[in-house]
Amino acid sequence: MSHVHHAPVQMFPDHETARNRRVHDDPTKAFPCARRGWLGTLALILAALGPAQTPVLAETAEEKGLRIALEAEARNDGFGDFTAGMTMVLRDRYGRESIRQMRFKVLEVAGDGDKSLFVFDQPRDVQGTALLTHAHINTQDDQWLYLPALKRVKRINASKRSGSFMGSEFSYEDMSTPEVEEYTYKYLRDEPCGELSCTVTEQVPLDKNSGYSRKIVWQDTGELRVWKMELYDRKDSHLKTLTFANYEQYLDQFWRAGEQTMVNHLTEASTVLHWTDFRFRTNLDDSEFNKLALRRVR
């Protein structure tokens, strides 16, 4: 996916006269009787090149950005479902930590966004709290939070999705699986990222309720794994940076990061997610991802 810029070929020396430039622009002006022969020769050359060599229009930055996003999505299609364990480490600007243990499961939905469920196991004051997300392709995602202390399911209003998820630096929006159709894309450049080469793209959310004006995303050119994401708030200030580490591949196809770190540049706080025990195709059922199931979470 290298993006090479070729300098234009200089057809005329700087000292050449304007008259000669006009002649070179159209050789038939210099040799009117040669027009038919010149066009015939050109036709023979194009025929010899064949259709595979026919010049094509250059890909725009927007087209390339969208193509990369679609290819990354296609590589992740077909996982079916998976479960994982997660440790969430919250650090404030002074380095003080609090730790939470969670479970996570995802169900792939054909023709729509995925369904996912987070369940808190530790500490005791948040035990049983659960977040259910139904991601959608062309409409607002649906999210519900179950609060065991109140024994009620609370719907997350679309305008509140930029709020902090359980006191972490991740928002409710961050906890939802993004769909390609929810953004516009623009390829920016290729550059080294560690020992890899990364493609850098800009993603602009179409949702007016998004907490972000844009995201700058680094993906390696080989596997299209995301390694870094800069998140800009609605005033276009660099609000947060999300980095990914410790990738492992499952079923010889699906890459998952073992660690995600979100740093808030405004508060200087951070949240680290440590992922463990990924298990794919565990025969999860759709009934495990509805509002009634939230109340049955154990």
C-alpha positions as CSV (number, residue, x, y, z in Angstrom):
1,M,0.0,0.0,0.0
2,S,2.9,2.3,-0.6
3,H,1.9,5.7,-2.0
4,V,4.6,6.8,-4.5
5,H,4.5,10.4,-5.9
6,H,6.1,10.6,-9.3
7,A,7.5,13.9,-10.4
8,P,6.0,15.1,-13.8
9,V,8.2,14.4,-16.8
10,Q,9.7,17.6,-18.1
11,M,8.9,17.5,-21.8
12,F,10.6,20.7,-22.9
13,P,13.9,22.3,-21.9
14,D,13.6,25.7,-20.1
15,H,15.2,27.5,-23.1
16,E,12.9,26.1,-25.7
17,T,10.7,28.6,-27.5
18,A,6.9,28.9,-27.2
19,R,6.6,28.1,-30.9
20,N,8.4,24.8,-30.4
21,R,6.2,24.1,-27.4
22,R,3.1,24.4,-29.5
23,V,4.5,22.2,-32.1
24,H,5.3,19.5,-29.6
25,D,1.9,19.8,-28.0
26,D,0.4,18.6,-31.3
27,P,2.8,17.0,-33.7
28,T,0.2,17.1,-36.5
29,K,0.6,20.9,-36.5
30,A,4.2,20.5,-37.6
31,F,3.3,17.8,-40.1
32,P,-0.4,18.1,-41.1
33,C,-0.1,15.4,-43.7
34,A,1.1,13.0,-41.0
35,R,-2.1,13.2,-38.8
36,R,-3.6,10.0,-40.1
37,G,-0.3,8.1,-39.8
38,W,0.4,9.4,-36.3
39,L,-3.1,8.4,-35.1
40,G,-2.8,5.0,-36.7
41,T,0.6,4.4,-35.0
42,L,-0.9,5.4,-31.6
43,A,-3.8,3.0,-32.2
44,L,-1.4,0.2,-32.9
45,I,0.6,0.9,-29.7
46,L,-2.5,0.9,-27.6
47,A,-3.7,-2.3,-29.2
48,A,-0.3,-3.9,-28.5
49,L,-0.5,-2.8,-24.8
50,G,-3.8,-4.5,-24.4
51,P,-6.6,-3.7,-21.9
52,A,-4.4,-4.6,-18.9
53,Q,-2.1,-1.7,-19.7
54,T,-4.9,0.8,-20.3
55,P,-4.2,3.9,-18.0
56,V,-6.6,4.1,-15.0
57,L,-7.6,7.2,-13.0
58,A,-5.5,7.7,-9.9
59,E,-7.2,6.7,-6.6
60,T,-8.3,9.7,-4.5
61,A,-7.3,9.9,-0.9
62,E,-10.9,9.4,0.1
63,E,-11.3,6.3,-2.1
64,K,-8.0,4.8,-0.7
65,G,-9.1,5.5,2.9
66,L,-12.5,3.8,2.3
67,R,-10.8,0.8,0.6
68,I,-8.5,0.3,3.5
69,A,-11.4,0.4,6.0
70,L,-13.4,-2.1,3.9
71,E,-10.5,-4.5,3.5
72,A,-9.8,-4.4,7.3
73,E,-13.5,-5.1,7.9
74,A,-13.5,-8.0,5.4
75,R,-10.6,-9.6,7.1
76,N,-12.5,-9.7,10.4
77,D,-15.7,-11.0,8.9
78,G,-16.8,-14.6,9.8
79,F,-15.6,-15.0,13.4
80,G,-19.1,-15.9,14.5
81,D,-18.7,-15.1,18.2
82,F,-16.1,-14.9,20.9
83,T,-15.7,-14.5,24.6
84,A,-12.8,-13.1,26.7
85,G,-11.8,-12.0,30.1
86,M,-10.7,-8.4,30.8
87,T,-8.9,-6.5,33.6
88,M,-9.5,-2.8,33.6
89,V,-6.8,-0.7,35.3
90,L,-7.8,3.0,36.0
91,R,-5.0,5.5,36.9
92,D,-5.5,9.1,37.8
93,R,-3.0,11.9,37.1
94,Y,-1.2,11.1,40.4
95,G,-0.7,7.4,39.5
96,R,-3.3,6.0,42.0
97,E,-4.9,2.9,40.6
98,S,-8.2,1.0,40.9
99,I,-8.7,-2.4,39.2
100,R,-11.9,-4.0,37.9
101,Q,-12.4,-7.5,36.5
102,M,-14.9,-8.1,33.7
103,R,-16.2,-10.6,31.2
104,F,-16.9,-9.9,27.6
105,K,-18.8,-11.6,24.8
106,V,-19.6,-10.7,21.2
107,L,-22.1,-12.1,18.7
108,E,-21.5,-11.4,15.0
109,V,-24.7,-10.3,13.2
110,A,-25.1,-10.8,9.4
111,G,-26.1,-7.6,7.7
112,D,-25.9,-5.4,10.8
113,G,-23.5,-4.4,13.6
114,D,-22.3,-6.9,16.3
115,K,-24.0,-7.4,19.6
116,S,-21.7,-7.3,22.7
117,L,-22.0,-7.6,26.5
118,F,-19.7,-6.5,29.2
119,V,-20.2,-7.9,32.8
120,F,-18.3,-6.6,35.9
121,D,-17.3,-9.3,38.4
122,Q,-15.0,-7.3,40.7
123,P,-14.9,-5.2,42.9
124,R,-18.0,-6.0,44.8
125,D,-19.5,-2.5,44.5
126,V,-19.9,-2.9,40.7
127,Q,-20.4,-6.7,40.6
128,G,-23.2,-7.6,38.2
129,T,-23.1,-4.3,36.4
130,A,-23.5,-5.0,32.7
131,L,-23.4,-3.0,29.4
132,L,-25.3,-4.4,26.4
133,T,-24.6,-2.9,23.0
134,H,-26.5,-3.5,19.7
135,A,-24.3,-1.9,17.0
136,H,-26.0,-0.9,13.8
137,I,-24.8,-0.1,10.3
138,N,-27.1,2.8,9.2
139,T,-28.8,3.8,12.4
140,Q,-27.9,4.8,16.0
141,D,-26.4,2.0,18.1
142,D,-28.5,0.9,21.0
143,Q,-26.9,0.6,24.5
144,W,-28.4,-0.4,27.9
145,L,-26.7,-0.4,31.3
146,Y,-27.9,-2.8,34.0
147,L,-27.4,-1.5,37.6
148,P,-27.9,-4.3,40.1
149,A,-28.1,-2.0,43.1
150,L,-31.2,-0.3,41.5
151,K,-32.4,-3.5,39.8
152,R,-33.1,-1.7,36.6
153,V,-32.0,-1.4,33.0
154,K,-31.0,2.1,31.9
155,R,-30.9,3.0,28.3
156,I,-27.9,5.1,27.3
157,N,-29.2,8.2,25.4
158,A,-27.4,8.9,22.1
159,S,-26.4,12.3,23.4
160,K,-24.8,10.8,26.4
161,R,-22.6,8.2,24.6
162,S,-19.5,10.5,24.9
163,G,-19.7,10.2,28.7
164,S,-17.3,8.1,30.7
165,F,-17.9,4.4,30.9
166,M,-17.9,3.4,34.6
167,G,-15.4,6.1,35.5
168,S,-12.8,5.0,32.9
169,E,-11.2,7.0,30.1
170,F,-13.2,5.0,27.6
171,S,-16.6,6.5,26.7
172,Y,-19.7,4.5,26.0
173,E,-19.1,5.3,22.3
174,D,-15.6,3.7,22.6
175,M,-17.1,0.5,23.9
176,S,-19.2,0.0,20.7
177,T,-17.8,-1.8,17.7
178,P,-17.4,0.8,14.9
179,E,-19.0,0.1,11.5
180,V,-17.4,1.2,8.3
181,E,-20.6,3.0,7.2
182,E,-20.5,5.3,10.3
183,Y,-17.5,7.3,9.0
184,T,-16.0,9.1,6.0
185,Y,-12.4,8.3,5.3
186,K,-9.3,10.0,3.9
187,Y,-5.8,8.4,3.4
188,L,-3.1,10.7,4.7
189,R,0.3,8.9,4.4
190,D,2.4,5.9,5.0
191,E,5.1,6.0,7.7
192,P,7.1,3.7,9.9
193,C,5.6,2.5,13.2
194,G,8.1,0.6,15.2
195,E,9.4,-2.2,13.1
196,L,6.3,-2.1,10.8
197,S,5.1,0.3,8.1
198,C,1.8,1.9,8.8
199,T,-0.9,3.5,6.8
200,V,-2.4,6.7,8.4
201,T,-6.0,7.6,7.7
202,E,-8.4,10.2,9.0
203,Q,-11.9,9.0,10.0
204,V,-14.7,11.5,10.5
205,P,-17.9,10.2,12.3
206,L,-21.2,10.9,10.5
207,D,-23.1,10.8,13.8
208,K,-23.7,14.3,15.0
209,N,-23.9,13.0,18.6
210,S,-20.4,11.5,18.4
211,G,-18.0,12.9,21.0
212,Y,-15.3,13.1,18.3
213,S,-14.8,15.4,15.4
214,R,-12.3,13.0,13.8
215,K,-9.9,10.1,14.5
216,I,-6.4,9.6,13.1
217,V,-5.7,5.9,12.8
218,W,-2.4,4.0,12.3
219,Q,-2.8,0.5,10.7
220,D,0.1,-1.8,9.7
221,T,0.2,-2.3,5.9
222,G,0.5,-6.1,6.2
223,E,-2.4,-7.2,8.5
224,L,-4.3,-3.9,8.8
225,R,-4.2,-4.1,12.6
226,V,-4.8,-0.8,14.4
227,W,-1.8,0.2,16.5
228,K,-2.7,3.8,17.5
229,M,-5.7,6.1,17.3
230,E,-5.7,9.8,18.1
231,L,-9.2,11.1,19.1
232,Y,-10.2,14.7,18.6
233,D,-13.1,16.3,20.5
234,R,-15.8,18.4,18.9
235,K,-13.6,21.5,19.1
236,D,-10.9,19.5,17.2
237,S,-8.6,19.4,20.2
238,H,-6.5,16.3,20.7
239,L,-8.4,14.8,23.6
240,K,-7.3,11.2,23.9
241,T,-4.9,8.6,22.4
242,L,-5.6,4.9,22.2
243,T,-2.7,2.5,21.7
244,F,-2.8,-1.3,21.0
245,A,-0.2,-4.0,21.9
246,N,0.4,-7.7,22.3
247,Y,-1.6,-8.9,19.2
248,E,-2.3,-12.6,18.8
249,Q,-4.0,-14.4,15.9
250,Y,-6.8,-16.8,16.4
251,L,-8.2,-19.5,14.0
252,D,-5.3,-18.5,11.7
253,Q,-7.2,-15.4,10.7
254,F,-8.5,-13.1,13.5
255,W,-6.2,-10.7,15.2
256,R,-7.0,-9.4,18.7
257,A,-4.9,-7.0,20.9
258,G,-4.0,-8.2,24.4
259,E,-3.7,-4.7,25.7
260,Q,-5.3,-1.3,25.0
261,T,-4.3,1.9,26.7
262,M,-6.4,5.1,26.6
263,V,-4.7,8.3,27.7
264,N,-6.7,11.4,28.3
265,H,-4.5,14.4,27.5
266,L,-6.9,16.8,29.3
267,T,-7.1,15.0,32.7
268,E,-3.7,13.1,32.4
269,A,-5.6,10.0,33.6
270,S,-5.4,6.7,31.7
271,T,-7.2,3.3,31.5
272,V,-5.5,0.1,30.5
273,L,-7.5,-2.9,29.3
274,H,-5.7,-6.3,29.6
275,W,-7.5,-9.0,27.6
276,T,-7.2,-12.8,28.3
277,D,-8.6,-16.1,27.4
278,F,-10.1,-15.4,24.0
279,R,-12.4,-18.2,22.8
280,F,-13.9,-18.1,19.4
281,R,-17.1,-19.9,18.0
282,T,-18.5,-20.9,21.4
283,N,-22.1,-21.2,20.1
284,L,-23.4,-18.1,21.8
285,D,-27.1,-17.5,21.3
286,D,-29.0,-14.4,20.4
287,S,-31.1,-14.7,23.5
288,E,-28.0,-13.9,25.6
289,F,-27.9,-10.4,24.1
290,N,-31.3,-8.8,25.0
291,K,-32.5,-6.6,27.8
292,L,-34.1,-9.5,29.7
293,A,-30.7,-11.3,29.7
294,L,-29.2,-8.3,31.4
295,R,-31.2,-9.0,34.6
296,R,-30.1,-12.6,34.5
297,V,-26.4,-11.9,34.4
298,R,-24.4,-13.7,37.0
